[in-house]
Amino acid sequence: MDRIDDFLAQRKADGLLRVLKPADLRKDGKIYYDGAELFDFSSNDYLALSDHPKLKEASKRAVDSLGVSASASRLLSGDLKIHHQLEDRIAEFKGKESALVFNSGYQANVGIISALYDKGDAVFCDRLSHASIIDAVRQSGAKLFRFSHNDLDHLESLLKKESRKFKNRLIVTETVFSMDGDKPPLKGLVDIKDGYDCFLMVDEAHATGIFGPNGAGVAEEQGLSDRIELIMGTFSKALGSFGAYLACSEKIKQYLVNSCRSFIYSTALPPPVIAADIEALNIVRDEPFRRKTLLTNADFFRSRLREAGFDVKGDSQIVPLIVGDSDRAVRFSSDLQKNSFWVLPIRPPTVPQGQARLRFSLTYHHTKQLLEKLADRIVEVMQSKK
């Protein structure tokens, strides 16, 4: 197809053609390529649970008792008691009446929004919301409005102008944005959605396990869980396993069980994965030191870079260092990789033009001493490029 040839040729010309590069191993906060050992700053394994012995043990027990696959969708014979046990735990964890488990964050967002909203409805989402949210709105047929990042005034101006034209209205945001590492003005969003008779959906994929007194996320941290209708998140980041969830009312759950195509037409998650998800929630409850240490170290690293004069964003475990030029970001990343730091450049179209960056994704494996060494190396590399 000409379209494929043209697309690939343009990507190569722009220096944006991406290729898969399989690692030999990823373990203990390090990644191994062709025998080289590098400190991994691109992983979302924020609490270092993916290799936790308790998750492994829980999965092994599930394999022995329930097998390696659910073998069917949940509306057929794939629905097991262990799935309901996880959903009960999530509902309690997130402070909601009920919960529904999905196979991935992408499937969750696409399925939830396209099932609940249709032509004649409107969705107002933060401009930096994940691609799965944008795809979901487009698939739903609802009218999409994008407000400037974390800009309550822009959102309210759109609602004043447009909301009365639509039967149902949804506001969507993330509670930790994956590329900027920042959080939204959540209390303001809740107040606005109440004032304009909207539902609010928050994506807590990068916040679950990290924020809040119990690690439930930013909604818990700010005491707003009971005022947010749809709280979505994943098990594949800080929780170290796989899958996603929606915490919501029982009525919404039952509606989705009967209408959400990405739930209905997917084989249920395997029992070993579900068992690991449950155990991860136990560890978040029992080992709060992991999230506290992670955030303390992230604050240290961010402050260290700012003191050195760098443009650094965020207030979470995600620390973006803005470089600006895409080629410069690629060279900077390559220099750090030569010094055993696996840090990847993030370039347009993933981020806006002129906002190319290195995205440091910190985990519990990254000690203060390692982060100080990394910060020193960043300063050396940047000074050598002047």
N, C-alpha and C positions, 0 to 999 in steps of 0.2 A: 504493500500500500504506500502511495506517495506520501500520505500524511505522516506515516511512521518515519519514513526516510527524512522528511523535512524537519520533523520534530527533533530527531536524534542529531541531525546535522546542526541545527540551531543551538541545541544544548552544548554540543562540542565547541561551537564557535564562541559561545558566551562563557565557556569554562564552567558550566553548571551540570555537566553530565555526571550523574552519580552511578557508582557501581557497588555491588555487594562485595565485601571483603571479610571472609570468614576468619574468625580468630581461632587459634589453637585451643585456648582455654580462657575462662574468666573466673577468678577465684580470689577471695580475701581482698577485694578492692583493687586487684590488678588484672590486666589483660595481657595475653601473650599472642604475638604475631611472629611467625617464622622463627620461633625460639627467643625472640626479644621480650623482655619483661617491662611493662609500662604501668604506671599508676593510672587507673581508669577514672577519668573525670567526665565521662559521657553516660554513665549508667543512672537509671532511676531507682536503683536498689538502695534507697535513702537510709533505711535502718539496718542494712546489711543482714536481711533475713533470708535471702534467697538460698543461702547455703547453711542456714541455721539447723543444727542437728534435730531440734524438736519438729521442724517442718518436715524433714526427711523421714523421721520416725512415724509421724502421723500419716504421711503418704504411703509408707510401706505397709502400715496396718490396714489401710483402706484397700490397697492392692490385694492383700491376703484375704480380706473378708468380702470385698465387693467387686474385685476385678479392676482392670485397667480402663474400662470404658463404660459409659452409661448405655451405649448401644442404640439409643433411640431419643427422640425428642421428649420433652417432659409431658406433653399431652398424650403421648403414647405410653410406652413402658419404661421410659428413661427417668421418670420422676421417682427419686429415692428419698427416704426419710432424711438422709444426710443433707440434701439440698434444702429442706425445710428447716433443719437445725441451723444451717448457716444463715438463712433469711431471718429467722427469729433473733439470732445474735446481732445481725446488722441492724435490724429495727431498733433493738435495745441500744446498741452502740451509738446510733445516729439520733436517738430520741424521737423516733417516728412510730406510727401505729403498725406499719408493715414494711416489707421489703421484697424485692424481686431480683434474682440473680440473672445476669446476662453473660454471654460467652466472651465479650471484650468490651472495652470502652467505646470503640467505634460502633459496634452493633447496638450498644445500649443507647447512645445518643441518637443515632439514626432511627432506631425503632421507636423510642419513646416519643420523640417530637412528631414523627410522621404518623403515629397512631393517634395522638391527642389533638393534632391541629390539621386543618384542611383549608381548601379554598374558602375565602370569606373570613379567614382568621389572619392575625398578624403576629409576627415574632420580632421582637426588638433585642438585638444581641450586641454585646461589646465587639468592637471592631477587631480585637485581637483574639476572639474566641476560636477554639480549635476547629480544624477543617471538618471534623465529623459533625459539628453543630451546623455549619453552613450547608453541608450536604444534606443534613436532615431537613432543614427548612425548605430547601429546593425540592426535595422529594415529596414533602408534605403538600405542596401546592399553596401554602400560606404565603402572604406577602412578607418579604424580608426587609427590615430596616436595621441598619448598623449605626450605632452611636459611637462617637469618639471614645477612645479608651479611657475608662473610669471617669467619664464626664457626665455627671448627673444633670447638669444644665442642658446639655445637648439631648440627653435622653428625654427629659421632661418636655423640651420644646417639640420633639417628635411626637410624643404622646398627646400633647395639647392639640397638635395639628391633625394627627392621623387616627387616634384611637377610636373615636366615635364611628369611624367608617367600617369597623370590623366587629364581628360577633364575639370572638374570643381573642384574648391578647396574652402573650407570654413574653416575659423578660428573661434573658439568659446571660449568665456570666460564669467565669471561672473564679475560684477562690484563691488559687495561686496560678498565675499565668506562666506557662512553660518556657516562653522565650524571654520574658522580662523579669520573672521571678517576683513580681509584686502582687499585692492583694487589692481587691476592689473596696470601695466605700459601701460595705454590705448593709449597714444600718440605713443609709440613705436610699439604697435600692429597695429595701423592704418597705420603707415609708412611701416611696413613690409607687410601688406596685399596689399597695393598699389604697392609695389615693386615686388610682386610675383603674381599679377593679381588674388587675392582672394577676396571673399566676407568676411565680418566680421559680426558675430552675437554676441551680448552681452545680457546676462541675467541680467536684472536690478531688479529682484524680491525683493532683500533686500536693494536696493538703492532708488527705486521710493518713492517719498514723503519726502526723508531725505536729499539728496544732491542737490546742484545746487541752483542758485539764485531764481528759481521758484519751487524748490523741484522736478524737473523732473528727477533727477538722476545724476550719475557720468558723463555720456556722455555730459549732459548739463553743469555740473560743469567745465569740461575741454574744452568746446567749440568744441566738436567733433561730434555732432549729425548728421551734414550734410555729414560726411565722413564715417558713419557707415551704412551699407545697411539694417541690421536687428536688431531692438531694441525691445527686448521682456521684459515683466514684468508682475506683478500680482497686483490684487486689494485686495488680501487676507492677506497682511502683514501691512505695514504702512497705507494703505488706509482703513483698517478695515472692508472690505466687502468680496467679493468673485469674482473669475473669473481671466482671464488673457488677455493679448493683445499682438499684434505685430504691431509696427509702422514701416512703410516701404514705398516703392513707390506704386503708384496706380496699376501699371502693376503687381507687385508681389502679391498685394492683390487679384486682379482679377484671377490670376493664382491659388492661394490657395483656393479661393471660389469654383473653379471648379476641384480641384485635392486633397485637403487636407482631408483625410479620417476622422480625429478626429474632423474636423469642419463639414463636410457634414453629417456625420451619428450620430450627437448628437442633442438632443433636445436643443433649444436655452435657454440661461440663463433666469430665470424668471424676469418679469418686476420689482418687488420690489428690486431685487438684482442690476439690471442695474441702477435703480433710486438712490440707495445708492452709487454705484460707481461714478455716476455723482456728487452727493453731496460731496463725499469725495474729489474730485478734487477741488470743490469750497472751501472747508475748507483748503486744502493745499495752495491754492492761498491767502485766506483771513486771515489765522492764521499762519504766518511763525514763530511765536515765539515757536510753538511746536517743530519743527525740530531743531531750534537753541538751545533751552533749553536742548533737548535730547542729542545733540552732546556735548554741554558744560559739562553736567553731566557725560557722558561717558568718556570724557577726564579726568575729575577729578577722577573717580573711577579707571580707568586704571593707572593713575599716582600714586594714593594712594597704589595700590597693588604693583607696581614696586618699589616704595620707601621702601616697607616692604620686598623686596627681592624675590618676586614671578616672575615666568616665565609667562608673559602675552603677548598675541598676539593681532594684529588687530589695526585698526585706524577708527573704526566705532562704531555704537551702540551695536555691538556684541563684548563681551569681554571674550575670552577664557583664562582660567587659567590652564596651563599645569601641570598635576599631574604626568603623566608617567605610573604608574602601574594601571591596571584596577580595581583590588580589592581596592586599596587605594582610587581611585576616587569614588567608590561606598560608601565606609565608610565615606568619606569626605562629600558627598552629603547627606547621612543619618544624619550626625551630624548637618548639616545646616538646614535640614528639621525639626529636633527636636527643632530648635531655630526659627521656623516660616519662614524660607526662602526656597521657593520651587525652588531648583536648581537641574538639572539632570546631571548625569554623561554621557559623550559621550565616547564610547569605540570602539576598533576595532570590526568589520571591517569598521565602519563608518569613523574612523580616523586610521592612520597608527599605527602599533605596537609601543609601547613605548610612544605614544602620547595621552593617555587617559587624559581627561580633564573635568573640569566643564565649561559649556558654559552659561555665564550670558547674557541673552537677555534683554537689557534695554528698558524701555518704558518711555513715558512722565509722567506716574504715579510715577516713581521712583525719589523722591526728593534727593537733595544733602545730606540732613540730614539722610535719610534712607540709602543711599549708604555708608555714613561714618560709620553708625552703622553696616552695613553688612561687610565692610572692617575690622572693629575692631574684629568682630566675626570670620572672616576667619583667622586672625592672631592668635587669641586665640585657635581656633581648631587646626591649624597647629602646634603651639608650644606644645600643649598637646599631639600630636602624635609623637613627636620626641623621 
